[in-house]
Amino acid sequence: MRYKKILAGIVLPAALAVAALPALAAELIGPSRDTGNVVISSQQQVKDLYTAGGNVTINPDVLGDLVSAGGMVTVAGKVEKELILAGGTIVVTAPVGGHARIAGGNVTVSAPVGGDLVIAGGNINLTEKAKVSGDLLVAGGNVVVDAPIAGKINMIGGNLTINSKVEGGVTVQATQKLIFGPNADVVSEVSYKGASPAEISPTAKVGKVNYTKIERRDFRSEARGILTLAFILKLLAWFLAGLVAVRLMKNSVHGLVSGLKAKPWGNLGTGFAVAVLVPILTVLLLISMVGYYLGFVLGAAFLLALLLANLLASVAVGYWLLGYMNKPGESPVAWQAVVIGVVVWQLLAWLPVIGWLAKCVAALMVLGIIYKTLKARLT
């Protein structure tokens, strides 16, 4: 399926870009211990920059490549070569010399991109200032393209709008609708799969549209049964794992809850940095001649830390809720904390955006505490 190129355009180039950079030439900037944020002033000179934090603001021009992740990422300085971003809200207001790969909840690009632009996200907006010199590959919920595209467009999503000049071919799959706005100028044929025909403005210039209707099949009853069974089994597995964790690490769990209350944002920033920089270091070790074995060990340890962070975060949520529910001075009961925390943790997954964001924040906070604890014991 041609839309697999969208995923490959995000994941594979990111790995290759990391592999191509000499480790000693890159600049790694972590978050502030006080705020968990990263703010790089316009007076700083940076080259081949890697950074992550709660909120990341990059004001100076970047020589070479830029890789960044955070809750909100703002790029206000020019990027000479490649750009790779991930986060909740992403805003790019300065030109990018090479290719750009972006993944986020809300993405706004309002500056030229010298190569291909690959985006995956919820709400995506390419303004008139965001001229793309290469191809555009997009996977998103609501997508608005006001920027001129010199190459082709490959797009999949919900509500998709094209309102600019596109010099190459257009391939679209929309689960809701495709709109060609009044400024649309598409000379090549359009290959479109969707639930309804494309809506074309009277002033739009659009060539032949090859439309294929997507029939929706109703699997709701079967899906409900499978999801219910899977949810029950998942709850039981988490209950068991949570009880074992509390049993074996009782003191560590209490320390974890205290740490979350004491420095929540500092732990979040540390967790962000670990979640971004450790995979980068793992890739660099794997491609080296002598460090590949250590790379495998580090990668396995990182995956284990992520699983443990999610489990302990759910337990910590249970202790936190019991602290409000119990009477003053009454200590939380361990098994009750596990049950309440696991149920709430699983239910959060059913809340769109907010639930997943809350789980991500809590897990990153715990990951930050795990890193600080290991660091303290090893030094």
N, C-alpha and C positions, 0 to 999 in steps of 0.2 A: 504494500500500500504506500502510495507516494507520501502520505502524511507522516510516515515514520521518519522522513527526512527532517521534520520539525524537531523531533526528539533528538535525533542524531546531531542536528545542527546546534543544539544546546549543550549536550553532554560530551560528545566526542571532541569538538573543538576546544572545549574548556580544559579537558585533560591534556590535549596536545599543546595548548598554549602554556599550561603549567610546565609540561615536560620540556618545552623549548627554552625556558628561561634558566640561566645559570643561577644556582641557589645563592651564590655570594653576591650577585648583582642586584637582587631584589631587595626592596625595602619593606619590612614588616612593621606595621604600626598598630598597636593594640588599643583598646579603649581606656579611658580615664578610670582610675580606681574609684574615684568619688562618684562620678555620674554614669559610668558605663558607656559613654558616648565617645565618638571620635570627631574632632574638629581640626582640620588642617588649614592653616591660614594661607592667604595668597602670597605671603613672603617666603614660604618654605619652597625649597626645590626638591622635587621627588622624581624618581625614575623607577619603572617597573614596580608599581606599588601594590601591596597586598594589605588589606585592612578590613576589620569587622568590629561591630559594636552595636549598642542599642539604637542610636541614631548616628549616621555617618554623613558628614558634610565635607566635601573636597573642593576647595576654592582655587588652588594653584593649578597651572598647566602641568600635565604629567608627561614626562618623556618616556617613551616606551609603552608598556601595557598597564592597565588598571584592572584589578580584581577586588571586588568589595561586596560585603553582605551586611545587612542590618535591618532593624525594624523600619527605619526610613533612611533611604540613601539619596543624597543630593549631589550631583556632579555639576559644578559650576565652572570648572576649568577645562581647557582643551585636553584631549587625550590623543597622543601622537599616533599610537598604533591600535592594539586590540582593547576592547572593553567587555568585561564580564561582570554582571551585577545580579544580586539576588536579595530579595527583601519584601517587606510588606508594602511600602509605598516607595516608588522610585521615580525620580525626576532628573532628566538630563537636559541641561540648558546650554551646553557648550559642544562644539564640533568634535567628532570622533574621526580620526584619520583612517582607521582600518575597519574591520568587521566589529559588530556589536552583538552580544548575546545577553539577553535580559530575561529574568524570571521574577515575577512579583504579583502582589494582589492588585495594586493600582499602579499603572505605568504610564508616564507621560514623557514623550520625547519631542523636544522642540528645538533641535539643532541638527545640522547636516551629518550624515553618516557616510564615510568614504567607501565602505564596502557593503557586504550583506548585513541585513538587520534581522535577527532572530529573536522573537519575543513569545513568551508563554505567561499568561496571567489572567486575572479576572476582568478588570476594566482597563482597556488599552487605548491610548489616544496619541496619534501622531499628528502634530500640528502642521500648519503650512510651512513653518521654518525647518521642518525635519526632512529635508530632501535626502533620499536614499539613492546612492550611486550604484548599488548592486541589486540583489534580489531581496524580497521581503517574505519571510516565513513567519506565520503567526498562528498561535493556538490560544483562544481566549473566549471569555464569556460575551462581553460587549466590546466591540472593536470599531474605532472610527479612524479612517485613514484620510486625512486632509493633505498629507505630504505627497509631492510628486515622486514617483518610483521609476528609476531608469531601467530596472530589470523586470523580472517576473514577480508575480504575487502567488504564493501558495498559502491558503488561509482556511482554517477550520474553527468553528465556534458556534455561538448562539446567535446574537444579533450583530450583523456585520455590515459596515457602511464604507463604501469607497466613494470619495468625493474629491478626486484629483486626477492628474494625468498619469497613466500607466503605459509605459512604452513596450513592455513585454507581455507575455501571455498571462492569463488570470485563471487560476484553478481554486474553486471555493466549495466548501461543504458547510452548510448552515443548518443547525437543528431548529432554528426559529425563522429568521428571515435574512435576506440579502437586499441591501438598498444601494442604488447608485444615485448619489446626490447631484445637485444642479451643476457642480463643477467637474463632474466625472468626465474623463476623456480616455476611453479605452478603445484602441484601434484593433488589437488582436481579438481572436475569438475567446469567449468566456466559457469555461467548463464548470457547470454549477450543479451540485447535488443538494437538495433541500426539501423541506416539508411543504413549501409553497413557492410559486414563481417569484422571480426577482422583481422588486419594485424599482422602476426607472423614472427619474425625474424628467419632465418634458424638455428641459434644456440640456440634459446629459447627452454626451456623445458616446454611445456604446455600440460595438459591433455585434455580431451574431452571438446569441446566448444559447449554448447547448444545455438544456435543462433536463435533469433526471430527477423524478420525484422519489423521495425516500418514504417508503411505507413504514408506519409505526406498528409494531406488533405488541400485543398486550401480554406481558409476562408478569403482571403485578401479583397475581395470586401465588404463582410458583415462587416468585422472588421473596414474597413475605414469609413463606414457610422456611425457605433456606436461610434467610437473614435472621429469623427468630431463633432457629436452632444454633446457628453460628454464634449469635449474641450470647445465648445461654452457656454454650461451651467455653466461650472466651471469658465470661464472668467467672466461671468455676476455676479456670486455669489461673486467672489473676488473683482470685481469693487465695488459692493454695500458695502461689508464689509470694503473695504479700504476707501471709501468715508465717511462712518460712523465713522471709527476710526480717520480720519483726522479732522472731524467735532467736535468730542467729546474730542479729545486729541491733539489739535493743538500745544500747547506749548510742550507737551511731545514728539511729533514727531520731532519737530525742535531740541530739546535737544538730542534726539536719534541720529539724523544725525550728530550733532556736536561730540557726544561721540564716534561714529564709526570712525570719522576722527582723534580724539585725541589719543585714545589708542586702536587700532584695535586688536593687539596681546594679550594684557592683558585681553581684553573683551573675546577673543576667549578662552583663558585658563580658565577663570572663567566659561564660558558657558560649556566647556567640563566637568569641575569638577561637576557642578550642574547636568548635564545630566547623569552622572554616579552615583554620591553619593546620590542624592535624591531618585532614585528608590531603592537603597540599604537600605536606612533609612526607606523607606515605607514598604519594605518587613519585616524588623526587627520589625517594629511597628505592622504590621498585625499579626505576629506569637506570639506576646506577649499577656499576659492575660489582660493587662489594657490599651494597647496602640492601639488596633485594630481600634477604632473609629477615633483616630487622624491619623492613617495610611490611612484610606479611604479618609479623608479630604485632607491630604497631596498629595495622589495620584491624586485626582481629580484636585487639584490646579496645580500640575505639568503638567498634560495633557492640562489644559487651558493655562498655560504659554507657552507650546510648540506651540499650535495653534496661540496664539497671537504673538509669536516670528516670526513665518513664515510670518504672515500677515504684521507685521511692517517691516520685512526685505524687503519684496517686495516694500513697500512704500518708504523705505529708498533708495533702488536702483533707484527708479524713481526720487527722489530729487537729488541724486548724479549725475545721467545722465543729468538732466536739468541744473545742475550747470555748466556743461561743454558746453551745447548747448546754453544757454542764453548769452546775452551780459553782460559785466562786470557791476556789480551793479544792475542788473535786478533780482528781486525776483522770484523764481519758483511759478507757479500757482498750487494750491493744486490738483485740479482735473486732470491736465495734468500729475503731478507727479504720481498720482494713476494709471492712464491709462498706462503710459509708464512703470512704475515699475511692474505692474501686468502682462502685456504682456511679458516683458522680463523674468520675474520670471517663467512664465509658459513655455516659449520656452526653458529655460535652462534645463527643464526636458527631452527634446528630444535629448540633447547632451550626448552621452555616457561618463560616468565616470567624465569628466571635469565639465559638467553641474551640475550633482548631488553633486559633491564635492564643487563647488562654492556655491550652495544653502545651503549645510550643514554648511559651514564655516560662511556664512552671518547670518544664523539663530542662530548659537551658539554664535556669537558676540552679537546679539540682546538679546539672553537669558542671557548672562553675564551682559548686561546693566540693564535688568529688575531686575535681582537679586540684583545688587548694588543699584538700586533705591529703592527697597523695604527695603533693609537692612538699608539704610540711613534714611528712613522715620520711621522705627520701633525702631531705636536706638537714 
